[in-house]
Amino acid sequence: MNAEDIRNFVLSLGEVTEGFPFGEVLLVMKTNDKMFLILPLQTYPLQFNAKCDPEKAIQWREDYPDSVLPGYHMNKKHWNTVIIDGKLSVKQIKEMIKDSYDLVKKKIKKG
């Protein structure tokens, strides 16, 4: 996956906005004004930060220690940094993105 693939998948989820509130190289994806994915456009290898359930965050870090790390510059309990280096399948990457989206969407509906 490349940055455009990730962007297209995220936008396909519905009710997603994108912007650059932290500068022109950090694409931020939101649903109902809540961040769920941050995609730096000038990193190699490509990576993104995704919001996650704390228990699932730990599990993914244990299962994929080279590709899933505590969220860079984020709350380490609620965010993971996912490195796109060929070790994770497209299906796994999409699952992490969708989980992030669903987590934020679910909280919005409750509140």
OpenMM code with the backbone's topology and positions (N, CA, C; nanometers):
from openmm import Vec3, app, unit

residues = "MET ASN ALA GLU ASP ILE ARG ASN PHE VAL LEU SER LEU GLY GLU VAL THR GLU GLY PHE PRO PHE GLY GLU VAL LEU LEU VAL MET LYS THR ASN ASP LYS MET PHE LEU ILE LEU PRO LEU GLN THR TYR PRO LEU GLN PHE ASN ALA LYS CYS ASP PRO GLU LYS ALA ILE GLN TRP ARG GLU ASP TYR PRO ASP SER VAL LEU PRO GLY TYR HIS MET ASN LYS LYS HIS TRP ASN THR VAL ILE ILE ASP GLY LYS LEU SER VAL LYS GLN ILE LYS GLU MET ILE LYS ASP SER TYR ASP LEU VAL LYS LYS LYS ILE LYS LYS GLY".split()
positions = [
    Vec3(0.0847, -0.1192, 0.0000),
    Vec3(0.0000, 0.0000, 0.0000),
    Vec3(0.0879, 0.1238, 0.0000),
    Vec3(0.0406, 0.2251, -0.0679),
    Vec3(0.1085, 0.3537, -0.0632),
    Vec3(0.0141, 0.4560, 0.0007),
    Vec3(0.0586, 0.5790, 0.0132),
    Vec3(-0.0204, 0.6818, 0.0814),
    Vec3(-0.1539, 0.7047, 0.0122),
    Vec3(-0.1550, 0.7031, -0.1198),
    Vec3(-0.2795, 0.7250, -0.1937),
    Vec3(-0.3776, 0.6095, -0.1716),
    Vec3(-0.3277, 0.4866, -0.1648),
    Vec3(-0.4136, 0.3711, -0.1355),
    Vec3(-0.4785, 0.3858, 0.0020),
    Vec3(-0.3976, 0.4262, 0.0994),
    Vec3(-0.4498, 0.4445, 0.2356),
    Vec3(-0.5543, 0.5551, 0.2362),
    Vec3(-0.5231, 0.6665, 0.1728),
    Vec3(-0.6165, 0.7795, 0.1669),
    Vec3(-0.7480, 0.7360, 0.1023),
    Vec3(-0.7415, 0.6672, -0.0101),
    Vec3(-0.8629, 0.6238, -0.0797),
    Vec3(-0.9453, 0.5284, 0.0058),
    Vec3(-0.8782, 0.4362, 0.0753),
    Vec3(-0.9511, 0.3441, 0.1627),
    Vec3(-1.0206, 0.4208, 0.2745),
    Vec3(-0.9488, 0.5131, 0.3379),
    Vec3(-1.0072, 0.5900, 0.4480),
    Vec3(-1.1280, 0.6701, 0.3991),
    Vec3(-1.1149, 0.7349, 0.2857),
    Vec3(-1.2258, 0.8149, 0.2341),
    Vec3(-1.3464, 0.7282, 0.1976),
    Vec3(-1.3222, 0.6026, 0.1639),
    Vec3(-1.4326, 0.5125, 0.1288),
    Vec3(-1.5166, 0.4734, 0.2506),
    Vec3(-1.4666, 0.4986, 0.3708),
    Vec3(-1.5385, 0.4600, 0.4924),
    Vec3(-1.6620, 0.5455, 0.5173),
    Vec3(-1.6656, 0.6638, 0.4614),
    Vec3(-1.7820, 0.7506, 0.4755),
    Vec3(-1.7695, 0.8474, 0.5911),
    Vec3(-1.8242, 0.9673, 0.5713),
    Vec3(-1.8232, 1.0724, 0.6731),
    Vec3(-1.6827, 1.1015, 0.7235),
    Vec3(-1.5879, 1.1058, 0.6321),
    Vec3(-1.4478, 1.1325, 0.6653),
    Vec3(-1.4077, 1.2652, 0.6030),
    Vec3(-1.3389, 1.3463, 0.6819),
    Vec3(-1.2792, 1.4686, 0.6298),
    Vec3(-1.1289, 1.4569, 0.6419),
    Vec3(-1.0594, 1.5308, 0.5583),
    Vec3(-0.9139, 1.5298, 0.5615),
    Vec3(-0.8630, 1.6726, 0.5645),
    Vec3(-0.7472, 1.6903, 0.6266),
    Vec3(-0.6899, 1.8228, 0.6345),
    Vec3(-0.5454, 1.8167, 0.6797),
    Vec3(-0.4855, 1.9351, 0.6889),
    Vec3(-0.3452, 1.9473, 0.7267),
    Vec3(-0.3288, 2.0464, 0.8419),
    Vec3(-0.3880, 2.0181, 0.9590),
    Vec3(-0.3809, 2.1129, 1.0707),
    Vec3(-0.2418, 2.1253, 1.1335),
    Vec3(-0.1531, 2.0299, 1.1076),
    Vec3(-0.0192, 2.0306, 1.1682),
    Vec3(0.0910, 2.0563, 1.0666),
    Vec3(0.0568, 2.1106, 0.9519),
    Vec3(0.1556, 2.1360, 0.8482),
    Vec3(0.1249, 2.0548, 0.7240),
    Vec3(0.1884, 2.0926, 0.6158),
    Vec3(0.1516, 2.0366, 0.4859),
    Vec3(0.1985, 1.8941, 0.4598),
    Vec3(0.2697, 1.8326, 0.5531),
    Vec3(0.3145, 1.6948, 0.5313),
    Vec3(0.2465, 1.5937, 0.6240),
    Vec3(0.1530, 1.6388, 0.7078),
    Vec3(0.0801, 1.5473, 0.7968),
    Vec3(-0.0680, 1.5494, 0.7613),
    Vec3(-0.1122, 1.4494, 0.6869),
    Vec3(-0.2524, 1.4392, 0.6504),
    Vec3(-0.3289, 1.3801, 0.7685),
    Vec3(-0.4312, 1.4524, 0.8143),
    Vec3(-0.5116, 1.4091, 0.9285),
    Vec3(-0.6507, 1.3730, 0.8785),
    Vec3(-0.6940, 1.2533, 0.9148),
    Vec3(-0.8260, 1.2053, 0.8759),
    Vec3(-0.9150, 1.2072, 1.0007),
    Vec3(-1.0358, 1.2610, 0.9836),
    Vec3(-1.1294, 1.2741, 1.0951),
    Vec3(-1.2662, 1.2228, 1.0545),
    Vec3(-1.3413, 1.1838, 1.1542),
    Vec3(-1.4837, 1.1606, 1.1368),
    Vec3(-1.5535, 1.2410, 1.2454),
    Vec3(-1.6505, 1.3201, 1.2056),
    Vec3(-1.7210, 1.4109, 1.2968),
    Vec3(-1.6245, 1.4943, 1.3821),
    Vec3(-1.5220, 1.5468, 1.3173),
    Vec3(-1.4213, 1.6342, 1.3800),
    Vec3(-1.3319, 1.5659, 1.4823),
    Vec3(-1.3253, 1.4347, 1.4839),
    Vec3(-1.2375, 1.3600, 1.5751),
    Vec3(-1.1338, 1.2842, 1.4932),
    Vec3(-1.0069, 1.3042, 1.5267),
    Vec3(-0.8984, 1.2368, 1.4555),
    Vec3(-0.9018, 1.0868, 1.4795),
    Vec3(-0.8765, 1.0110, 1.3731),
    Vec3(-0.8597, 0.8673, 1.3897),
    Vec3(-0.7400, 0.8144, 1.3115),
    Vec3(-0.6811, 0.8976, 1.2237),
    Vec3(-0.5643, 0.8530, 1.1486),
    Vec3(-0.4794, 0.9735, 1.1106),
    Vec3(-0.3487, 0.9601, 1.1307),
    Vec3(-0.2539, 1.0635, 1.0891),
    Vec3(-0.1546, 0.9964, 0.9952),
    Vec3(-0.1421, 1.0528, 0.8766),
    Vec3(-0.0574, 0.9943, 0.7731),
    Vec3(0.0516, 1.0930, 0.7326),
    Vec3(0.1752, 1.0747, 0.7839),
    Vec3(0.2859, 1.1594, 0.7392),
    Vec3(0.3185, 1.1266, 0.5936),
    Vec3(0.3257, 1.2277, 0.5103),
    Vec3(0.3441, 1.2050, 0.3673),
    Vec3(0.4900, 1.1992, 0.3235),
    Vec3(0.5824, 1.2275, 0.4130),
    Vec3(0.7231, 1.2277, 0.3738),
    Vec3(0.8082, 1.1397, 0.4634),
    Vec3(0.7572, 1.0229, 0.4994),
    Vec3(0.8360, 0.9304, 0.5805),
    Vec3(0.8700, 0.8077, 0.4976),
    Vec3(0.9824, 0.7481, 0.5281),
    Vec3(1.0192, 0.6214, 0.4653),
    Vec3(1.0753, 0.5313, 0.5727),
    Vec3(1.0238, 0.4122, 0.5872),
    Vec3(0.9075, 0.3630, 0.5122),
    Vec3(0.7809, 0.4364, 0.5539),
    Vec3(0.6800, 0.4265, 0.4671),
    Vec3(0.5509, 0.4869, 0.4938),
    Vec3(0.4969, 0.4349, 0.6263),
    Vec3(0.4312, 0.5210, 0.7005),
    Vec3(0.3715, 0.4821, 0.8281),
    Vec3(0.2524, 0.5707, 0.8568),
    Vec3(0.1703, 0.5294, 0.9520),
    Vec3(0.0600, 0.6132, 0.9958),
    Vec3(0.0336, 0.5867, 1.1423),
    Vec3(-0.0325, 0.6829, 1.2071),
    Vec3(-0.0777, 0.6669, 1.3448),
    Vec3(-0.2273, 0.6405, 1.3410),
    Vec3(-0.2694, 0.5385, 1.4159),
    Vec3(-0.4115, 0.5036, 1.4219),
    Vec3(-0.4548, 0.4910, 1.5669),
    Vec3(-0.5707, 0.5439, 1.5949),
    Vec3(-0.6296, 0.5299, 1.7280),
    Vec3(-0.6691, 0.3840, 1.7475),
    Vec3(-0.6604, 0.3356, 1.8711),
    Vec3(-0.6943, 0.1952, 1.8941),
    Vec3(-0.7376, 0.1725, 2.0383),
    Vec3(-0.8127, 0.0677, 2.0556),
    Vec3(-0.8504, 0.0211, 2.1880),
    Vec3(-0.7218, -0.0165, 2.2616),
    Vec3(-0.7038, 0.0234, 2.3877),
    Vec3(-0.5782, -0.0040, 2.4589),
    Vec3(-0.5368, -0.1511, 2.4611),
    Vec3(-0.6311, -0.2415, 2.4810),
    Vec3(-0.5954, -0.3842, 2.4828),
    Vec3(-0.5527, -0.4331, 2.3453),
    Vec3(-0.6239, -0.3875, 2.2428),
    Vec3(-0.5896, -0.4260, 2.1061),
    Vec3(-0.4552, -0.3645, 2.0659),
    Vec3(-0.4281, -0.2433, 2.1138),
    Vec3(-0.3001, -0.1782, 2.0834),
    Vec3(-0.1839, -0.2633, 2.1321),
    Vec3(-0.1950, -0.3114, 2.2535),
    Vec3(-0.0890, -0.3955, 2.3103),
    Vec3(-0.0773, -0.5261, 2.2334),
    Vec3(-0.1902, -0.5863, 2.1998),
    Vec3(-0.1884, -0.7132, 2.1278),
    Vec3(-0.1203, -0.6986, 1.9918),
    Vec3(-0.1546, -0.5922, 1.9177),
    Vec3(-0.0926, -0.5715, 1.7872),
    Vec3(0.0572, -0.5477, 1.8003),
    Vec3(0.0971, -0.4751, 1.9025),
    Vec3(0.2412, -0.4511, 1.9238),
    Vec3(0.3143, -0.5815, 1.9527),
    Vec3(0.2492, -0.6696, 2.0298),
    Vec3(0.3112, -0.7990, 2.0599),
    Vec3(0.3134, -0.8892, 1.9367),
    Vec3(0.2054, -0.8891, 1.8594),
    Vec3(0.1960, -0.9748, 1.7411),
    Vec3(0.2876, -0.9281, 1.6279),
    Vec3(0.3064, -0.7982, 1.6128),
    Vec3(0.3849, -0.7403, 1.5026),
    Vec3(0.4859, -0.6387, 1.5564),
    Vec3(0.5824, -0.6837, 1.6354),
    Vec3(0.6723, -0.5898, 1.7047),
    Vec3(0.7592, -0.5035, 1.6122),
    Vec3(0.7816, -0.5462, 1.4899),
    Vec3(0.8619, -0.4662, 1.3974),
    Vec3(0.7779, -0.3671, 1.3174),
    Vec3(0.6473, -0.3878, 1.3169),
    Vec3(0.5610, -0.3064, 1.2312),
    Vec3(0.4589, -0.2218, 1.3061),
    Vec3(0.4322, -0.2552, 1.4319),
    Vec3(0.3350, -0.1787, 1.5106),
    Vec3(0.4021, -0.1356, 1.6401),
    Vec3(0.4109, -0.0044, 1.6572),
    Vec3(0.4819, 0.0552, 1.7705),
    Vec3(0.3879, 0.1490, 1.8463),
    Vec3(0.4228, 0.1823, 1.9696),
    Vec3(0.3431, 0.2844, 2.0395),
    Vec3(0.3374, 0.4122, 1.9557),
    Vec3(0.2250, 0.4792, 1.9567),
    Vec3(0.2035, 0.5964, 1.8724),
    Vec3(0.3097, 0.7036, 1.8892),
    Vec3(0.3745, 0.7366, 1.7802),
    Vec3(0.4793, 0.8401, 1.7789),
    Vec3(0.4151, 0.9765, 1.8020),
    Vec3(0.4604, 1.0464, 1.9040),
    Vec3(0.4085, 1.1788, 1.9430),
    Vec3(0.2603, 1.1745, 1.9799),
    Vec3(0.2118, 1.0600, 2.0251),
    Vec3(0.0709, 1.0452, 2.0603),
    Vec3(0.0600, 0.9785, 2.1966),
    Vec3(-0.0602, 0.9718, 2.2492),
    Vec3(-0.0852, 0.8979, 2.3723),
    Vec3(-0.0597, 0.7499, 2.3434),
    Vec3(0.0418, 0.6949, 2.4058),
    Vec3(0.0859, 0.5575, 2.3767),
    Vec3(-0.0186, 0.4525, 2.4124),
    Vec3(-0.1101, 0.4857, 2.5013),
    Vec3(-0.2142, 0.3915, 2.5404),
    Vec3(-0.3208, 0.3776, 2.4314),
    Vec3(-0.3482, 0.4853, 2.3602),
    Vec3(-0.4602, 0.4885, 2.2668),
    Vec3(-0.4212, 0.4987, 2.1194),
    Vec3(-0.2917, 0.5061, 2.0895),
    Vec3(-0.2489, 0.5221, 1.9506),
    Vec3(-0.1323, 0.4285, 1.9190),
    Vec3(-0.1340, 0.3742, 1.7989),
    Vec3(-0.0226, 0.2954, 1.7473),
    Vec3(0.0322, 0.3618, 1.6221),
    Vec3(0.1612, 0.3445, 1.6008),
    Vec3(0.2228, 0.3787, 1.4742),
    Vec3(0.2389, 0.2488, 1.3972),
    Vec3(0.1849, 0.2465, 1.2760),
    Vec3(0.1889, 0.1283, 1.1908),
    Vec3(0.2844, 0.1565, 1.0758),
    Vec3(0.3850, 0.0727, 1.0617),
    Vec3(0.4870, 0.0907, 0.9590),
    Vec3(0.4523, 0.0022, 0.8397),
    Vec3(0.4466, 0.0633, 0.7221),
    Vec3(0.4139, -0.0077, 0.5991),
    Vec3(0.5455, -0.0472, 0.5319),
    Vec3(0.5920, -0.1665, 0.5634),
    Vec3(0.7214, -0.2111, 0.5123),
    Vec3(0.7143, -0.3505, 0.4494),
    Vec3(0.5929, -0.3949, 0.4184),
    Vec3(0.5753, -0.5243, 0.3550),
    Vec3(0.5544, -0.6397, 0.4519),
    Vec3(0.5663, -0.6151, 0.5819),
    Vec3(0.5494, -0.7225, 0.6802),
    Vec3(0.4031, -0.7448, 0.7170),
    Vec3(0.3198, -0.6437, 0.6993),
    Vec3(0.1766, -0.6558, 0.7245),
    Vec3(0.1040, -0.6677, 0.5910),
    Vec3(0.0008, -0.7476, 0.5879),
    Vec3(-0.0786, -0.7607, 0.4659),
    Vec3(-0.1691, -0.6387, 0.4496),
    Vec3(-0.2182, -0.6198, 0.3293),
    Vec3(-0.3144, -0.5123, 0.3037),
    Vec3(-0.4372, -0.5329, 0.3918),
    Vec3(-0.4796, -0.6561, 0.4066),
    Vec3(-0.5950, -0.6871, 0.4914),
    Vec3(-0.5709, -0.6433, 0.6360),
    Vec3(-0.4523, -0.6698, 0.6909),
    Vec3(-0.4197, -0.6297, 0.8279),
    Vec3(-0.4172, -0.4774, 0.8413),
    Vec3(-0.3590, -0.4112, 0.7443),
    Vec3(-0.3510, -0.2649, 0.7470),
    Vec3(-0.4916, -0.2052, 0.7446),
    Vec3(-0.5755, -0.2561, 0.6554),
    Vec3(-0.7132, -0.2058, 0.6469),
    Vec3(-0.7901, -0.2343, 0.7754),
    Vec3(-0.7644, -0.3483, 0.8373),
    Vec3(-0.8313, -0.3815, 0.9638),
    Vec3(-0.7941, -0.2801, 1.0719),
    Vec3(-0.6673, -0.2434, 1.0794),
    Vec3(-0.6229, -0.1458, 1.1795),
    Vec3(-0.6857, -0.0089, 1.1546),
    Vec3(-0.6926, 0.0299, 1.0279),
    Vec3(-0.7542, 0.1580, 0.9932),
    Vec3(-0.9035, 0.1554, 1.0261),
    Vec3(-0.9705, 0.0490, 0.9878),
    Vec3(-1.1151, 0.0372, 1.0120),
    Vec3(-1.1453, 0.0328, 1.1610),
    Vec3(-1.0630, -0.0365, 1.2383),
    Vec3(-1.0822, -0.0389, 1.3833),
    Vec3(-1.0701, 0.1015, 1.4423),
    Vec3(-0.9740, 0.1790, 1.3928),
    Vec3(-0.9566, 0.3157, 1.4400),
    Vec3(-1.0808, 0.3995, 1.4082),
    Vec3(-1.1254, 0.3895, 1.2860),
    Vec3(-1.2452, 0.4617, 1.2419),
    Vec3(-1.3668, 0.4219, 1.3270),
    Vec3(-1.3876, 0.2905, 1.3421),
    Vec3(-1.5028, 0.2416, 1.4179),
    Vec3(-1.4980, 0.2855, 1.5638),
    Vec3(-1.3797, 0.2867, 1.6221),
    Vec3(-1.3648, 0.3277, 1.7614),
    Vec3(-1.4083, 0.4725, 1.7795),
    Vec3(-1.3643, 0.5590, 1.6923),
    Vec3(-1.3997, 0.7011, 1.7013),
    Vec3(-1.5466, 0.7203, 1.6681),
    Vec3(-1.5956, 0.6521, 1.5674),
    Vec3(-1.7353, 0.6626, 1.5281),
    Vec3(-1.8282, 0.6168, 1.6399),
    Vec3(-1.7922, 0.5060, 1.7070),
    Vec3(-1.8718, 0.4521, 1.8165),
    Vec3(-1.8811, 0.5510, 1.9322),
    Vec3(-1.7703, 0.6135, 1.9663),
    Vec3(-1.7706, 0.7102, 2.0780),
    Vec3(-1.8555, 0.8310, 2.0441),
    Vec3(-1.8544, 0.8725, 1.9207),
    Vec3(-1.9332, 0.9886, 1.8794),
    Vec3(-2.0813, 0.9567, 1.8923),
    Vec3(-2.1208, 0.8382, 1.8494),
    Vec3(-2.2623, 0.8007, 1.8560),
    Vec3(-2.3127, 0.7926, 2.0006),
    Vec3(-2.2268, 0.7495, 2.0932),
    Vec3(-2.2665, 0.7408, 2.2342),
    Vec3(-2.2838, 0.8793, 2.2945),
    Vec3(-2.1901, 0.9690, 2.2613),
    Vec3(-2.1871, 1.0976, 2.3284),
    Vec3(-2.2696, 1.1965, 2.2595),
] * unit.nanometer
topology = app.Topology()
chain = topology.addChain("A")
for resn in residues:
    res = topology.addResidue(resn, chain)
    for name in ("N", "CA", "C"):
        topology.addAtom(name, app.Element.getBySymbol(name[0]), res)
